Amino acid sequence: MTPDRKQGEERLAAELRLAVMRLARRLRQQAPADVTPSMLSALTVVDRLGPITLGDLAGFERVRPPTMTRIVARLEEDGLVEREPDESDGRVTRIRLSSAGRKLISKNRTRKDAYLADRLRQLSPRERSRLQGGIEVIQRLLDEEAP
């Protein structure tokens, strides 16, 4: 690999990182004010994976179990999740979304999608097509990284 090519790839990586971070920040700003990003992230994992143990949830979120315990306690206090005993092992508790948690996730996604759709309407058809191609490349990068 030539030094120029390596420099170009590093510059592209930095630009992609900054663009993704700015987009993530803008989307977080669309979230309800009374729910932290950590709470929303945990709710999203519970929504996607179904009833889950605190330990597994902490692992998926890459936080320590005591941190996840505090997050889940707040979610439970706000009525967004419920604890239920594991069917095969009564000593284990699983976390599942409540109906209020499901509504919050849906409302959050709708708000963020509406924000993005409004921004996308400002692009030309050619720009939207290019963006679609970029999304496919980013998905491939992420899929190749999965363990």
Buried (B, 14 or more C-beta within 10 A) or exposed (E): EEEEEEEEEEEEEEEBEEEEEEEEEEBEEBBEEEBBEBBBBBBBBBBEEEBBBBEBBBBBBEBEEEEBBEBBEBBBEBEBBBEEEEEEEEEEBBBBBBEBBBEBBEEBEEBBEEBBEEEEEEEEEEEEEEEEEEEEEEEEEEEEEEE
